[in-house]
Amino acid sequence: MNDSNKAFVTRMRPSILLIFVGSLVLTIGPCRSSSPSKGISDAADWIMYGRTYDEQRFSPLNHINEQNVSELGLVSSRDIPTS
């Protein structure tokens, strides 16, 4: 690589880095929306670990309430051997 090519590459690095960071910001920005995507209208669907993009983590469902919470029980368990 000759000196003029090295100078060109050195001048282009900040531009390439700026383009990369800008595209990353533009890509991640819409993902931080507080509402689920328009295609998902059912509140029962947890599209990710925290249910919504802003990690709401609370279910809007009302099947379990103060009157029937005492009816809940253990469904399954498994003993894990210790050594």
C-alpha positions in Angstrom: 0.0 0.0 0.0 1.5 3.3 -1.0 1.5 6.5 1.1 -1.5 8.1 -0.7 -3.6 5.0 0.0 -2.6 5.0 3.6 -3.6 8.6 3.9 -6.9 7.9 2.3 -7.7 5.0 4.6 -6.7 7.1 7.6 -9.0 9.9 6.6 -11.9 7.5 5.9 -11.8 5.7 9.3 -13.7 8.4 11.2 -16.4 8.6 8.5 -16.9 4.8 8.4 -17.1 4.7 12.2 -19.6 7.5 12.2 -21.8 5.7 9.6 -21.6 2.5 11.6 -22.6 4.2 14.9 -25.3 6.2 13.3 -26.9 3.1 11.7 -26.6 1.2 15.0 -28.5 4.0 16.7 -31.2 4.2 14.0 -31.6 0.4 14.3 -31.8 0.1 18.0 -34.0 3.3 18.5 -37.3 1.8 17.3 -36.7 -1.3 19.4 -36.9 0.7 22.6 -40.6 1.5 22.0 -42.8 1.0 25.1 -45.5 -0.8 23.2 -45.4 -4.2 21.5 -45.3 -4.3 17.8 -48.6 -3.6 15.9 -48.8 -7.2 14.8 -49.3 -8.4 18.3 -52.6 -7.3 19.8 -53.1 -10.1 22.4 -51.9 -9.1 25.9 -51.4 -12.7 26.7 -48.5 -12.9 24.3 -45.1 -12.2 25.9 -43.0 -11.3 22.9 -39.8 -11.2 25.0 -38.6 -11.9 28.6 -40.0 -8.7 30.1 -43.3 -8.9 28.0 -42.9 -5.5 26.5 -39.9 -3.5 25.0 -39.7 -1.4 28.2 -39.7 -4.6 30.4 -43.2 -4.1 31.9 -43.0 -7.7 33.4 -46.6 -7.5 34.8 -49.3 -9.5 33.1 -52.5 -7.6 32.2 -54.5 -10.8 32.6 -57.0 -11.0 35.4 -57.6 -14.8 35.7 -55.9 -14.9 39.1 -57.3 -12.5 41.7 -57.7 -12.2 45.5 -60.7 -14.6 45.5 -59.0 -17.5 43.7 -55.3 -17.1 44.6 -55.7 -19.6 47.4 -56.6 -22.3 44.9 -53.1 -22.2 43.3 -50.8 -25.1 43.9 -47.6 -26.8 42.9 -47.9 -28.3 39.4 -44.6 -30.2 39.3 -41.3 -30.5 41.0 -38.0 -32.3 40.6 -35.4 -33.2 43.1 -31.9 -32.2 42.1 -29.2 -34.5 43.5 -26.5 -32.9 45.4 -23.0 -34.2 45.8 
